[in-house]
Amino acid sequence: MKSRTYLVTGASRGLGAIITRRLLSDGHRVLAISRHEGGVLPELQEGAGERLRHLSLDLGDLAGLRSRVFTEWIGKETPVDGLVNNAAMAVDDLVTNLDPVSLERLFRVNVYAPMELTRGVLRNCLLHKTCGSLVHISSVCAHTGYKGLAMYAATKGALEAFSKNVAREWGARGIRSNAIVCGFMETDMNASLEEAFRERIYRRTALGSPTDPESVAAMVAYLLSDEARSVTGQSLPVDSGTL
């Protein structure tokens, strides 16, 4: 398998850490972005050495994102073969309690930052004549309604629409874009949800269980690989069969 370089956001914990571990275990290089350098990154760094580079960055701070990531950190000399837009934040609240300030930050992290990172990776692919692959982590709540998650679902719906149109726009250059529609997982981001609510969610799935993050990471690895060279513009569910 050819070693490639992938940019992964939210890489220090949860699903992002599992995706990073999977890509490193497959022999690839990972450019990892997260707000903090902790989590499992020190452990992964010890095993991966120079194949793992980390940048501490708050994706909600859009002003310096472009220059910090692509000019100062990655640079023009480094080809980037793919992007995993994984980092996200959630708001668990009713629409009647909508707060414009928190809503703006939600969209900055979940939509605007992924769009900006996609822009940068696309330009990198064009510069290096790379047939890159873009993978955007979405959520089942963009397709199936859940009380208190309308605002979060709106950001994931926007991300999926963006992904499909990027696929149409850049497919002629061999660049692919797909979204993975994840079911609810036992991750830190979902830990704030009440246990009774989580159990009701799991009962709505065919498997009656939370989505396994390792299964999502396997789908990410597949979509980034040449094995998925004919797959683009799709929103692919990995959700334990949400009904």
JOSUL-V412686 format. One record per helix or strand. SS is the DSSP state (A for helix, B for strand). FROM is the first residue (numbers start at 1). TO is the last residue. Records with the same first field share a line. If there is no record, write none. Layout:
SS->FROM-TO + FROM-TO
This chain:
B->5-9 + 29-34 + 52-56 + 82-85 + 133-139 + 176-182 + 205-205 + 235-238 + 242-242
A->14-25 + 41-51 + 65-74 + 95-97 + 100-128 + 140-142 + 150-173 + 188-190 + 195-203 + 213-224 + 226-228
